[in-house]
Amino acid sequence: MNINYKELLINRLVDRTAKVAVVGLGYVGLPLAVTFANAGFTVTGIDLDPRKIDAIQRGESYIPDVPAETVARLVQTGKLSAAADFAALKEVDAVSICVPTPLRKTGDPDMSYIISATEQLARYVHPGMIIVLESTTYPGTTREILLPRLGVEKGLTVGVDFFLAFSPERVDPGRQDFTTLNTPKVIGGITPACSEAATTWYSQALQKVVPVSSAEAAEMSKLLENTFRMINIGLVNELAIMCERLGVDVWEVIDAAATKPFGFMKFTPGPGLGGHCIPIDPLYLSWKMKSFQYTARFIELASEINTGMPRYVVGRVMDALNEHGKALKGSKCLVLGVAYKPDIDDIRESPALDIIGLLEKKGAEVLYHDPYIPRLRTHDGIQMSCVEDLMNAVRAADCVVIVTNHRVYDYQAIVEAANLIFDSRNALGAMGRQNPKVARL
Ligand code: SAJ
């Protein structure tokens, strides 16, 4: 008797008897696990980090977007549990994979986390199971990396016995307005049956699911989202360089252009591109295109401009000190804000690390302050601690370099106390215009 595993799975997803697992409990996986559990599924979170497992089992949360009381409630009611061992997948019917996809030092994608999770999962694939990859990656990953490792040994056919799809994560840590629950979710399957099963699953828990025709379309849509940002940031960074040559205020130009009510989206120049998404995801696409003998010129050019911004900022600091009769060499520079973007505590890929290294290489004595980052390790492996007395450090600095414009700073007090400021974020606004002791990007 032929069992229709798609129907069997869909029925179990709709009546919540399907057991769910989320592999990788970071800023994407834990909110997703909680969202599925809140929708009535019994969810097992799997992660290699025992501290995450212990925290969840204790009803605690290590992700600011996930309240501890939510974790505690779901654990107490048996809706959420956590395990370090993939054997927990034995009874599971629906698995989301949310593991990291970093770049290697060579700039090539590091697929080791995806491959390792897939190979572990392959031991537990059974008829009527669905697997959805969420990790940002190059188009073709789901079909080329996951599919050959899943179901083959057990003679299972994708789209008939088990189901496989891709659904890009769209989590912006710290955001309150858009959450895992209410952010539209793109989903594309290896086969139409895979798309149908994955769409049914996610529709049980998320407010809006956007099915597309294939896993590749879903993979590519995510890369478009983040490449769009990276290229437009590169555009305004180059605009800042051009405006400086022209003697035009780039911030005024962008604000003026942003008054256009249609056909324009505001981006602002800065000291470079940080974070674990925007500077990295587009390089997955340009890397993949090399295997098609195609050069993704926009991505490469924007990446070149963005990665050149730290050096450009240091050059501008040198010019500003020079205007005040000082050499960068031997001067005291205070870097203000080192997180990769304002009001968060994440320093991954932050351009501040490049700027600190470049200032030091040119002989400056560098200190930093950031209320969210108590300590940091520079690219040269040097451990630095946040200065204790901010205003004292501002007064003592030959140049204050505003790299990340956290809202908590009292910029008026900083302008009054500083000898010289280079503002790479227009943090000072009007206070920075026509001010002899302020230079701006
Ligand atoms: N940046 C600029 N100028 C801009 C915008 C950003 O220099 O106009 C810099 C930031 O300072 C930062 C980097 O670019 O160093 C990335 O900033 P981001 O605002 O893109 O923030 P991210 O990296 O946290 O991007 C996330 C992304 N979310 C996901 O990938 C799921 C992105 O898709 C979101 O659009 C973005 O948050 C957001 O809108 O906040």
Residues whose N, C-alpha, C, O or C-beta is under 5 A from the ligand:
A	BS01	SAJ	E169 R170 V171 D172 R229 I233 K266 F267 T268 P269 G270 G272 L273 G274 G275 C277 I278 Y340 K341
